[in-house]
Amino acid sequence: MIKKLNKIILVFLFLMVLSISVVSAADNMTSEIVSADENSVLAVEEVDDTIGVDSNEEILRNTKPGTFKDLQKLINNAKPGDTITLNKDYAYKKGDSEILINKALTINGKNHKIDGKSSTRIFTITGSNVKLNEIKFINANPYDPYYGDGWESDTSQGGAILWIGHNGYVNKCKFTNNHACYGSAVYWKGNNGTLSNNIFERNFDSETIMWKGNNGKLSGNTFIGNHARHNLISIEDCYCEIEFNTFLNNFGMSYIIASNLINCVKIENCIFFDNNNFDLIDREAFIIDDDNVNKSIFYIFRDISNPNVKVSKLIYSYENYDVDYYYENGTKIASGKLNEGIVLKNLAFGNHMIIMKYTNSKGKVITHYLDISTKGTYLKAKNILMFQNDGTQYILRLVYHRGTPLINKHVGISIFKDGEFNAYYYKTTDANGYIKLPIKQKAGNYDIFASCLEETSEEGFFMPILIKTTLKILKSPITQNKDLKAFYLGGTFKVRIIKINGESVGAGKTVKFTIAGKTYTKKTSKNGWVYLKIKQKPKTYTITTQYGKFKVKNTIIVKPLLIAKNIVKKKTKTIKFKVKLVNSKGKPQAKKKITFKFKGKKYKKLTNKKGIATLKIKRLKIGKYRIYTAYGVSKIKNTIKIKR
């Protein structure tokens, strides 16, 4: 009965969430969010947030959005205790500041958006007794620099909201695509704060919520697809209750909920779905009084072909209690330790509500539920190793276990580079269950997370599924291409051509070099090397190397064999013009005949052991002269300027 009720509640909950956040297939064709540059932050397409509004609200939404200055003026003009009802969206405009609320107010958003345009925090709230209802906070991205000796870092707090006042209340709001160094959606410092029935979706960088105000309460909220560097929710130096919340497909490196104090977080009646790389509680907090963590449901998906179900460590306790696991009918099926997880072996096929029980140090029996569902639906994708812009696509397929495709299902695809958010895409499966996404990222190492948040089970239940793959992009198969400086006839430009696995392509592959308007075709050696002898005259050149459709450019500087400096001197009896001759390796050449041409006459001199030939010129008048020097095909020209 519990299992059926939970299923019904869960399906209803996610249908409600999807009605707010899912983009239609038709919209999806034109509302892709493209990948970010190295240091940029993506902005959510506004169409995502207009789904599910009624016709009157849609008319209002088509009006021109107000600015942050406009909304600040409304707030400034309101009296303490007033209620402000928004009748349009608001968006950051260059020159705006974040919005300050310094008095007791109620703001009813009527599902209007406040868009930070990836440029600022939205609200700083210093007033107490502030209430926010039905507001959509999107694209907040404050930057608060902290400077050191030659360095700079971001210390921003609260992407959408920095809450300092007491007795704050947020209800039925939505936070999407917000960023900050601490608290990507909300940083809460005030006491007696409440977050109730809100949706936190695709917030990035730090924890979604940083909570530092005593007697905090998070109730009935849904966390979907948020990406945290460490924890999803951080609780510091305060007491906080977390009840009836749902955590779905969130990604991070540490914990869903972390507290730095002992026994200061109460977690009850929460639902946990497929949260990647997370434990439930920070192990450094040592939950001694486990009364505070009770009656939660953990959803675990089993492979249809495997009778053994692995249950990872869910809760960390200092005591590491003995745990027993029971079927729905009360039959005991396994025992283990709380901190170690367990493998439920030879579990009967089908779906189960496994009861997890242990007795804490006070003698109280603590109960949690493991809802184990058969995973008959799969996202299929392969790890990718590619060259930058080689046309490779990320190919994802959504199928039932028998191979039947699931069509017109929405899939969220998040890409991270070296742990940092890079891009987000929202796609729909085609008639064969495929999504094909061209890879446009730059060279580097990436993780790709794809998740489907729609009804995908053959039984008609909502079953979220997730797949993680890796993406490694090499810059080009043309490697070892280095800029070259060489003396005339002494340089050889070389490159090495590799396969995607880093090995040589072998002998006989065609490579083209273009320099000074001419193209030369060469073949690779057995080790993948290819060489071009540089015969161009002294000058700076750009050389283009082409292998297939890949091209790289380098600079080649050809230095002359004859080296001389221009002369600027006051009038004197004799001027000595010196020139140095080197070979193609830059070594001085002795006893070589150098030809000078000056004022229409030619003079020949031999180089000494240092490769230097000297021409003495007498009784030059004030003025500017040209002198030409030659050795074989090498020729240079210089000037001699005589001043008063």
C-alpha positions as CSV (number, residue, x, y, z in Angstrom):
1,M,0.0,0.0,0.0
2,I,2.9,2.3,0.9
3,K,4.6,1.5,-2.4
4,K,1.5,2.2,-4.5
5,L,0.8,5.5,-2.6
6,N,4.3,6.6,-3.1
7,K,4.1,5.9,-6.8
8,I,0.9,7.9,-7.2
9,I,2.4,10.8,-5.2
10,L,5.6,10.7,-7.2
11,V,3.9,10.6,-10.6
12,F,1.7,13.5,-9.6
13,L,4.6,15.5,-8.3
14,F,6.7,15.1,-11.4
15,L,3.8,15.7,-13.8
16,M,3.4,19.0,-11.9
17,V,7.1,19.8,-12.2
18,L,7.2,18.9,-15.9
19,S,4.1,21.1,-16.6
20,I,6.2,24.0,-15.4
21,S,9.6,23.2,-16.9
22,V,9.3,21.0,-20.0
23,V,9.6,22.6,-23.4
24,S,7.4,21.2,-26.2
25,A,8.9,19.2,-29.0
26,A,8.1,22.0,-31.5
27,D,9.7,24.6,-29.3
28,N,12.7,22.4,-28.8
29,M,13.6,22.7,-32.5
30,T,14.5,26.4,-32.1
31,S,15.3,26.9,-28.4
32,E,18.7,25.2,-28.0
33,I,21.0,26.7,-25.5
34,V,24.4,26.7,-27.2
35,S,27.7,25.9,-25.5
36,A,29.6,28.5,-23.5
37,D,32.9,30.0,-24.3
38,E,35.7,29.3,-21.8
39,N,34.7,32.1,-19.4
40,S,31.1,32.8,-20.3
41,V,27.9,31.9,-18.5
42,L,24.9,30.6,-20.4
43,A,21.5,32.3,-20.2
44,V,18.2,30.3,-20.1
45,E,16.0,30.7,-23.1
46,E,12.9,32.6,-21.9
47,V,10.5,30.3,-23.8
48,D,11.3,27.6,-21.2
49,D,9.5,29.6,-18.5
50,T,6.3,30.5,-20.4
51,I,5.0,26.9,-20.6
52,G,1.7,26.4,-18.7
53,V,0.6,30.0,-18.2
54,D,-3.0,30.9,-19.0
55,S,-3.9,33.2,-21.9
56,N,-4.2,36.4,-19.8
57,E,-0.8,35.8,-18.3
58,E,0.6,35.2,-21.7
59,I,-0.7,38.6,-22.9
60,L,1.0,40.3,-20.0
61,R,4.2,38.4,-20.6
62,N,4.4,39.7,-24.1
63,T,4.7,43.3,-22.8
64,K,8.2,44.8,-22.6
65,P,9.9,43.7,-19.4
66,G,10.8,46.3,-16.8
67,T,14.3,47.0,-15.6
68,F,15.8,46.4,-12.2
69,K,15.6,50.2,-11.7
70,D,11.9,50.0,-12.3
71,L,11.4,47.3,-9.7
72,Q,13.7,49.0,-7.2
73,K,11.5,52.1,-7.6
74,L,8.3,50.1,-6.8
75,I,10.0,48.7,-3.7
76,N,11.3,52.0,-2.6
77,N,7.9,53.6,-2.9
78,A,6.2,50.8,-0.9
79,K,5.5,51.2,2.8
80,P,6.6,48.6,5.4
81,G,4.1,45.8,5.4
82,D,2.8,46.6,1.8
83,T,2.1,43.9,-0.8
84,I,3.5,44.4,-4.3
85,T,1.9,42.3,-7.2
86,L,4.0,42.1,-10.3
87,N,2.2,42.5,-13.6
88,K,5.2,42.0,-15.9
89,D,8.7,40.5,-16.2
90,Y,11.8,42.3,-15.1
91,A,15.3,42.0,-16.7
92,Y,18.7,43.4,-15.9
93,K,19.8,46.3,-18.1
94,K,23.3,47.6,-18.3
95,G,23.8,50.2,-15.6
96,D,21.3,48.5,-13.3
97,S,22.3,47.4,-9.8
98,E,21.0,44.4,-7.8
99,I,17.6,45.0,-6.1
100,L,17.6,45.8,-2.4
101,I,14.7,45.0,-0.1
102,N,15.3,46.7,3.2
103,K,11.8,46.6,4.7
104,A,9.0,44.2,5.5
105,L,7.2,43.5,2.2
106,T,5.2,40.8,0.4
107,I,5.9,40.4,-3.3
108,N,3.5,38.3,-5.3
109,G,5.2,37.4,-8.6
110,K,2.2,35.9,-10.5
111,N,4.8,33.6,-12.1
112,H,6.7,36.5,-13.7
113,K,10.4,36.3,-14.4
114,I,13.2,38.3,-13.0
115,D,16.2,37.8,-15.3
116,G,19.7,38.7,-14.1
117,K,21.0,38.3,-17.7
118,S,24.1,36.5,-16.3
119,S,25.3,39.8,-15.0
120,T,24.3,40.4,-11.4
121,R,22.6,39.1,-8.2
122,I,18.8,39.7,-8.3
123,F,17.8,40.4,-4.7
124,T,19.7,41.4,-1.6
125,I,17.3,41.3,1.3
126,T,18.3,43.0,4.5
127,G,14.7,43.7,5.8
128,S,13.0,41.3,8.1
129,N,9.5,39.7,7.5
130,V,9.9,39.7,3.7
131,K,7.7,37.2,1.8
132,L,8.2,36.2,-1.9
133,N,5.6,34.2,-3.8
134,E,5.5,32.7,-7.3
135,I,8.6,34.5,-8.8
136,K,10.9,32.9,-11.3
137,F,14.5,33.8,-10.7
138,I,16.7,33.1,-13.8
139,N,20.3,33.8,-15.0
140,A,21.6,35.4,-11.9
141,N,25.4,35.7,-11.8
142,P,27.0,38.1,-9.3
143,Y,30.8,38.6,-9.2
144,D,32.3,39.9,-6.0
145,P,36.1,40.1,-6.6
146,Y,38.6,39.6,-3.8
147,Y,42.1,40.8,-4.6
148,G,45.5,39.4,-3.4
149,D,49.1,39.9,-4.4
150,G,48.8,39.5,-8.2
151,W,45.6,37.4,-8.1
152,E,41.9,37.8,-8.0
153,S,39.1,35.5,-7.0
154,D,35.3,35.4,-6.8
155,T,33.6,35.5,-3.4
156,S,30.1,36.1,-4.5
157,Q,27.3,35.0,-2.2
158,G,23.8,34.1,-3.3
159,G,23.3,33.9,-7.1
160,A,19.6,34.9,-7.1
161,I,19.1,35.9,-3.5
162,L,21.4,37.0,-0.6
163,W,19.1,36.9,2.4
164,I,20.2,38.7,5.5
165,G,16.9,39.7,7.2
166,H,15.0,37.5,9.6
167,N,11.7,35.7,9.3
168,G,11.9,35.4,5.6
169,Y,9.5,33.3,3.5
170,V,9.8,32.0,-0.1
171,N,6.9,30.0,-1.6
172,K,6.2,28.5,-5.0
173,C,9.2,30.2,-6.6
174,K,11.5,28.8,-9.3
175,F,15.2,29.2,-9.5
176,T,16.9,28.3,-12.8
177,N,20.4,28.7,-14.2
178,N,21.8,30.8,-11.4
179,H,25.4,31.0,-10.4
180,A,27.6,32.1,-7.5
181,C,30.7,31.1,-5.6
182,Y,28.6,30.4,-2.5
183,G,24.9,29.5,-2.8
184,S,24.2,29.4,-6.6
185,A,20.5,30.0,-6.0
186,V,20.2,31.3,-2.4
187,Y,22.6,32.3,0.4
188,W,20.5,32.6,3.6
189,K,22.0,34.3,6.7
190,G,18.8,35.4,8.5
191,N,17.2,33.5,11.3
192,N,13.8,31.7,11.0
193,G,13.7,31.5,7.3
194,T,11.5,29.2,5.2
195,L,11.8,27.8,1.7
196,S,8.5,26.1,0.8
197,N,7.2,24.4,-2.4
198,N,9.9,25.9,-4.6
199,I,11.7,24.4,-7.6
200,F,15.5,24.6,-8.0
201,E,16.5,23.5,-11.5
202,R,19.9,23.6,-13.3
203,N,21.7,25.9,-10.9
204,F,25.4,25.7,-11.2
205,D,28.9,26.1,-9.6
206,S,28.5,26.1,-5.8
207,E,25.9,24.5,-3.6
208,T,22.4,25.3,-4.7
209,I,21.6,26.6,-1.2
210,M,24.0,27.9,1.5
211,W,22.2,28.2,4.8
212,K,23.7,30.0,7.8
213,G,20.5,31.3,9.6
214,N,19.3,29.5,12.7
215,N,15.9,27.7,12.7
216,G,15.8,27.3,8.9
217,K,13.1,25.2,7.3
218,L,13.1,23.6,3.8
219,S,9.8,21.9,3.0
220,G,8.2,20.5,-0.1
221,N,10.9,21.8,-2.5
222,T,12.1,20.0,-5.6
223,F,15.8,19.9,-6.7
224,I,16.3,18.8,-10.3
225,G,19.5,18.7,-12.3
226,N,21.5,21.0,-10.2
227,H,25.3,20.9,-10.5
228,A,27.4,21.5,-7.4
229,R,31.2,21.5,-7.0
230,H,30.8,20.0,-3.6
231,N,27.5,19.8,-1.7
232,L,24.0,20.4,-2.9
233,I,22.8,22.0,0.3
234,S,25.4,23.3,2.9
235,I,24.2,24.0,6.4
236,E,26.7,26.0,8.6
237,D,26.6,26.9,12.2
238,C,22.8,26.6,12.6
239,Y,19.9,24.3,13.0
240,C,17.8,23.5,9.9
241,E,14.8,21.2,9.2
242,I,14.6,19.5,5.8
243,E,11.3,17.7,5.2
244,F,9.2,16.4,2.3
245,N,11.8,17.5,-0.3
246,T,12.6,15.7,-3.6
247,F,16.1,15.4,-5.0
248,L,16.3,14.2,-8.6
249,N,19.3,13.8,-10.9
250,N,21.5,16.3,-9.1
251,F,25.2,16.1,-9.7
252,G,28.1,16.9,-7.4
253,M,31.3,15.7,-5.8
254,S,30.4,15.4,-2.1
255,Y,27.0,15.4,-0.3
256,I,23.4,16.2,-0.9
257,I,23.2,17.8,2.5
258,A,26.2,18.8,4.6
259,S,26.3,20.3,8.0
260,N,29.4,21.4,10.0
261,L,27.7,20.8,13.3
262,I,26.6,17.7,15.1
263,N,22.8,16.9,15.3
264,C,21.8,20.3,13.8
265,V,20.0,19.0,10.7
266,K,16.6,17.2,10.7
267,I,15.9,15.2,7.6
268,E,12.5,13.5,7.3
269,N,10.2,12.2,4.6
270,C,12.4,13.2,1.7
271,I,12.7,11.5,-1.7
272,F,16.0,10.8,-3.3
273,F,16.3,9.8,-7.0
274,D,19.5,9.0,-8.9
275,N,21.7,11.8,-7.4
276,N,25.2,11.3,-8.9
277,N,28.3,11.2,-6.7
278,F,26.4,12.2,-3.6
279,D,26.1,10.8,-0.1
280,L,23.3,12.0,2.0
281,I,25.1,13.6,5.0
282,D,28.6,15.0,5.3
283,R,30.6,12.3,7.1
284,E,32.6,15.0,9.0
285,A,29.3,16.0,10.8
286,F,29.0,12.6,12.5
287,I,25.3,12.2,13.0
288,I,25.1,10.8,16.5
289,D,21.4,11.3,17.2
290,D,19.8,9.6,14.3
291,D,16.4,10.7,15.3
292,N,17.1,13.6,13.0
293,V,17.3,11.4,9.9
294,N,14.2,9.3,9.5
295,K,11.4,8.1,7.2
296,S,13.0,9.0,3.9
297,I,12.6,7.1,0.6
298,F,15.6,6.3,-1.6
299,Y,14.7,5.3,-5.2
300,I,17.1,2.7,-6.6
301,F,17.0,1.3,-10.1
302,R,18.1,-2.2,-10.8
303,D,19.1,-3.7,-14.2
304,I,16.5,-6.0,-15.6
305,S,19.1,-8.8,-16.2
306,N,20.8,-8.6,-12.8
307,P,19.2,-10.3,-9.7
308,N,21.7,-8.5,-7.4
309,V,21.0,-4.9,-6.4
310,K,23.8,-2.7,-5.1
311,V,22.8,-0.2,-2.5
312,S,25.5,2.4,-2.0
313,K,26.2,4.1,1.4
314,L,23.2,6.4,2.0
315,I,23.7,7.7,5.5
316,Y,26.9,8.2,7.4
317,S,26.8,7.8,11.2
318,Y,29.6,7.9,13.8
319,E,28.1,4.8,15.4
320,N,28.0,2.8,12.2
321,Y,24.9,0.9,13.3
322,D,23.9,-2.6,12.4
323,V,21.1,-2.5,9.7
324,D,18.5,-5.1,8.7
325,Y,16.7,-5.1,5.4
326,Y,13.2,-6.6,5.0
327,Y,10.8,-7.4,2.1
328,E,7.4,-5.8,2.1
329,N,5.9,-8.8,3.9
330,G,8.4,-8.5,6.8
331,T,10.8,-11.2,5.7
332,K,14.3,-10.4,6.6
333,I,16.6,-10.6,3.5
334,A,19.9,-9.1,4.5
335,S,22.0,-7.4,7.3
336,G,24.9,-5.0,7.2
337,K,26.5,-1.9,8.5
338,L,25.0,1.6,8.0
339,N,28.2,3.2,6.6
340,E,29.0,0.4,4.2
341,G,26.0,0.0,2.0
342,I,25.0,-3.5,0.9
343,V,24.4,-5.8,-2.0
344,L,20.9,-7.4,-1.9
345,K,21.6,-10.7,-3.6
346,N,19.2,-12.8,-5.6
347,L,16.4,-10.2,-5.1
348,A,13.2,-11.5,-6.7
349,F,12.5,-9.8,-10.0
350,G,10.0,-7.0,-10.1
351,N,9.7,-3.8,-8.0
352,H,10.1,-3.8,-4.3
353,M,9.7,-1.5,-1.3
354,I,12.6,-2.7,0.9
355,I,12.4,-1.6,4.6
356,M,15.7,-0.5,6.1
357,K,15.8,-0.5,9.9
358,Y,18.4,0.1,12.6
359,T,18.3,1.0,16.3
360,N,20.1,4.1,17.4
361,S,22.1,4.8,20.6
362,K,18.9,5.9,22.4
363,G,17.1,2.7,21.6
364,K,14.8,4.2,18.9
365,V,14.1,2.2,15.8
366,I,14.9,4.3,12.7
367,T,13.2,3.4,9.4
368,H,13.9,4.3,5.8
369,Y,12.5,2.8,2.6
370,L,14.4,1.6,-0.5
371,D,12.0,1.7,-3.5
372,I,13.7,-0.6,-5.9
373,S,12.4,-0.5,-9.5
374,T,13.3,-2.6,-12.4
375,K,15.3,-0.6,-14.9
376,G,13.8,-1.7,-18.2
377,T,14.6,1.5,-19.9
378,Y,18.0,2.7,-20.9
379,L,19.9,5.7,-22.2
380,K,22.6,4.5,-24.4
381,A,25.7,6.6,-25.3
382,K,29.4,5.9,-25.7
383,N,32.4,7.7,-24.4
384,I,33.8,10.0,-27.1
385,L,37.4,10.6,-28.2
386,M,37.7,13.1,-31.0
387,F,39.5,15.9,-32.7
388,Q,38.2,19.4,-32.4
389,N,35.5,20.2,-35.0
390,D,36.0,16.9,-36.8
391,G,32.2,16.4,-37.2
392,T,31.7,13.9,-34.4
393,Q,28.3,13.8,-32.8
394,Y,27.2,12.9,-29.3
395,I,24.7,10.1,-30.1
396,L,22.2,9.1,-27.4
397,R,19.4,6.6,-27.7
398,L,16.5,6.0,-25.4
399,V,15.1,2.4,-25.5
400,Y,13.2,-0.2,-23.6
401,H,15.3,-3.2,-22.6
402,R,14.0,-5.1,-25.7
403,G,15.4,-2.4,-27.9
404,T,12.1,-0.6,-28.7
405,P,12.8,3.1,-29.1
406,L,11.1,5.8,-26.9
407,I,10.1,8.7,-29.2
408,N,9.3,12.3,-28.4
409,K,10.9,12.1,-25.0
410,H,12.7,15.2,-23.6
411,V,16.3,14.7,-22.4
412,G,18.5,17.2,-20.6
413,I,22.2,17.1,-21.6
414,S,24.7,18.9,-19.3
415,I,28.4,19.2,-20.2
416,F,31.2,20.0,-17.8
417,K,34.8,20.7,-18.6
418,D,37.3,19.8,-15.9
419,G,34.4,20.0,-13.4
420,E,33.2,23.4,-14.5
421,F,29.9,23.9,-16.2
422,N,30.2,24.4,-19.9
423,A,26.9,23.9,-21.7
424,Y,23.3,22.7,-21.4
425,Y,21.0,21.3,-24.1
426,Y,17.4,20.3,-24.1
427,K,16.6,17.8,-26.8
428,T,13.8,15.5,-28.0
429,T,14.2,11.9,-29.2
430,D,13.4,11.2,-32.8
431,A,11.3,8.5,-34.4
432,N,14.0,5.9,-33.6
433,G,14.7,7.1,-30.1
434,Y,17.9,9.0,-31.0
435,I,19.3,12.4,-30.1
436,K,22.3,13.5,-32.2
437,L,24.2,16.5,-30.9
438,P,27.1,18.0,-32.8
439,I,30.1,18.5,-30.6
440,K,31.3,22.1,-30.9
441,Q,33.4,22.3,-27.7
442,K,37.1,23.3,-27.7
443,A,39.9,20.9,-26.9
444,G,39.9,19.5,-23.4
445,N,38.4,16.9,-21.1
446,Y,34.6,16.8,-20.5
447,D,31.9,14.9,-18.7
448,I,28.5,14.6,-20.3
449,F,25.4,13.9,-18.1
450,A,22.1,13.0,-19.9
451,S,18.9,12.5,-18.0
452,C,15.3,11.9,-19.0
453,L,12.7,13.2,-16.6
454,E,9.6,11.8,-18.3
455,E,7.5,8.8,-18.0
456,T,9.7,6.0,-19.5
457,S,8.6,2.7,-17.9
458,E,6.5,0.2,-19.7
459,E,4.2,0.0,-16.7
460,G,3.4,3.7,-17.2
461,F,5.4,4.9,-14.1
462,F,7.7,7.9,-14.1
463,M,11.2,6.5,-14.0
464,P,14.1,9.0,-14.3
465,I,17.2,7.6,-15.9
466,L,20.7,9.0,-16.1
467,I,23.9,8.2,-18.0
468,K,27.3,9.7,-17.7
469,T,29.9,9.6,-20.5
470,T,33.3,11.1,-21.0
471,L,34.3,13.4,-23.9
472,K,38.0,14.0,-24.7
473,I,38.7,16.4,-27.5
474,L,42.2,16.7,-29.0
475,K,43.0,19.9,-30.8
476,S,44.1,18.4,-34.1
477,P,45.7,15.3,-35.7
478,I,48.4,17.7,-36.8
479,T,50.9,17.8,-33.9
480,Q,54.4,18.9,-33.0
481,N,53.9,21.9,-35.3
482,K,56.1,24.6,-33.9
483,D,57.0,28.1,-35.2
484,L,60.4,28.1,-36.9
485,K,63.3,30.5,-37.0
486,A,66.1,29.5,-39.3
487,F,68.8,30.9,-41.5
488,Y,68.4,30.9,-45.2
489,L,68.4,27.4,-46.6
490,G,68.9,26.0,-43.1
491,G,65.4,25.3,-42.0
492,T,63.1,22.3,-42.2
493,F,59.5,22.5,-41.0
494,K,58.0,19.3,-39.6
495,V,54.8,18.0,-38.2
496,R,53.6,14.7,-36.9
497,I,50.2,13.2,-37.8
498,I,48.5,11.1,-35.3
499,K,45.3,9.0,-34.9
500,I,42.7,9.7,-32.4
501,N,44.4,7.3,-29.9
502,G,47.6,9.3,-30.1
503,E,49.5,6.8,-32.3
504,S,51.1,7.6,-35.6
505,V,49.0,7.4,-38.7
506,G,51.9,5.5,-40.4
507,A,53.5,6.0,-43.7
508,G,52.0,7.3,-47.0
509,K,49.4,9.8,-45.7
510,T,49.1,13.0,-47.7
511,V,49.9,16.4,-46.1
512,K,49.9,19.7,-47.8
513,F,52.0,22.8,-46.9
514,T,51.2,26.2,-48.2
515,I,53.8,29.0,-47.9
516,A,54.4,32.2,-49.9
517,G,51.5,31.3,-52.2
518,K,52.8,27.9,-53.2
519,T,51.5,24.5,-52.1
520,Y,53.7,21.5,-51.6
521,T,52.4,17.9,-51.2
522,K,54.4,15.5,-49.0
523,K,53.9,12.0,-47.5
524,T,54.2,10.9,-43.9
525,S,57.0,8.6,-42.8
526,K,56.2,5.3,-41.0
527,N,56.3,7.3,-37.7
528,G,53.8,9.9,-39.0
529,W,56.4,12.6,-39.5
530,V,56.4,14.8,-42.6
531,Y,59.0,17.4,-43.6
532,L,59.3,20.5,-45.8
533,K,62.7,22.0,-46.6
534,I,62.3,25.8,-46.3
535,K,63.9,27.5,-49.3
536,Q,62.2,30.8,-49.3
537,K,64.2,34.0,-49.2
538,P,64.8,35.8,-45.9
539,K,61.4,37.1,-44.6
540,T,58.6,36.3,-42.2
541,Y,56.1,33.8,-43.6
542,T,52.8,32.1,-42.5
543,I,52.8,28.4,-43.3
544,T,49.5,26.4,-43.4
545,T,49.5,22.7,-42.8
546,Q,46.6,20.7,-44.1
547,Y,45.7,17.1,-43.3
548,G,42.3,16.2,-44.6
549,K,40.0,18.9,-43.4
550,F,42.2,19.9,-40.6
551,K,44.4,23.0,-40.9
552,V,46.9,24.7,-38.6
553,K,49.0,27.8,-39.1
554,N,52.5,28.6,-38.0
555,T,55.0,31.4,-38.4
556,I,58.4,30.8,-40.1
557,I,61.1,33.4,-40.0
558,V,63.9,33.0,-42.5
559,K,67.0,34.9,-41.4
560,P,69.6,36.2,-43.9
561,L,73.1,34.7,-44.1
562,L,74.4,38.3,-44.3
563,I,74.0,40.3,-41.1
564,A,74.7,44.1,-41.0
565,K,73.4,47.1,-39.2
566,N,72.4,50.5,-40.6
567,I,74.8,53.3,-39.7
568,V,74.0,56.8,-38.3
569,K,77.1,58.9,-37.6
570,K,78.4,62.4,-37.5
571,K,80.6,63.5,-40.4
572,T,84.0,61.9,-40.1
573,K,87.0,61.0,-42.3
574,T,86.3,57.3,-42.6
575,I,83.2,55.1,-42.1
576,K,83.6,51.3,-41.5
577,F,80.7,49.3,-42.8
578,K,80.8,45.7,-41.4
579,V,78.9,42.7,-42.5
580,K,78.9,39.2,-41.0
581,L,78.5,36.0,-43.0
582,V,77.1,32.8,-41.5
583,N,76.2,29.5,-42.9
584,S,72.7,27.9,-42.8
585,K,73.4,26.8,-39.3
586,G,74.4,30.3,-38.1
587,K,78.1,29.6,-37.8
588,P,80.6,32.3,-39.1
589,Q,82.2,31.8,-42.5
590,A,85.9,32.8,-42.9
591,K,87.8,33.7,-46.1
592,K,84.6,34.2,-48.2
593,K,84.4,36.9,-50.8
594,I,81.7,39.5,-50.1
595,T,80.6,42.0,-52.8
596,F,79.6,45.5,-51.8
597,K,77.9,48.0,-54.1
598,F,78.0,51.6,-53.1
599,K,77.3,54.7,-55.2
600,G,77.4,52.6,-58.4
601,K,80.7,51.0,-57.7
602,K,81.5,47.4,-56.6
603,Y,84.0,46.4,-53.9
604,K,85.1,42.9,-52.9
605,K,86.3,41.9,-49.4
606,L,87.2,38.7,-47.6
607,T,85.6,37.7,-44.3
608,N,87.9,37.2,-41.3
609,K,87.9,34.2,-38.9
610,K,84.8,35.7,-37.3
611,G,83.0,35.9,-40.6
612,I,83.2,39.7,-40.8
613,A,84.1,41.6,-43.9
614,T,84.7,45.4,-43.6
615,L,84.4,48.1,-46.2
616,K,86.1,51.5,-45.4
617,I,84.4,54.5,-47.0
618,K,86.2,57.9,-46.8
619,R,85.0,61.5,-47.0
620,L,81.3,61.0,-47.1
621,K,79.3,64.1,-47.2
622,I,76.3,64.8,-45.0
623,G,73.3,62.8,-46.4
624,K,71.7,59.4,-46.6
625,Y,73.2,56.6,-48.7
626,R,72.2,53.0,-49.6
627,I,74.7,50.2,-49.6
628,Y,74.1,46.7,-51.1
629,T,75.9,43.5,-49.9
630,A,75.9,40.1,-51.7
631,Y,77.2,36.7,-51.2
632,G,76.1,34.2,-53.9
633,V,72.3,34.4,-53.9
634,S,72.1,36.1,-50.5
635,K,71.6,39.9,-50.7
636,I,70.8,42.6,-48.2
637,K,70.6,46.4,-48.3
638,N,71.4,48.9,-45.6
639,T,71.5,52.7,-45.1
640,I,74.3,55.0,-44.0
641,K,73.3,58.4,-42.7
642,I,75.9,61.1,-42.1
643,K,74.8,63.9,-39.7
644,R,76.4,67.3,-39.0
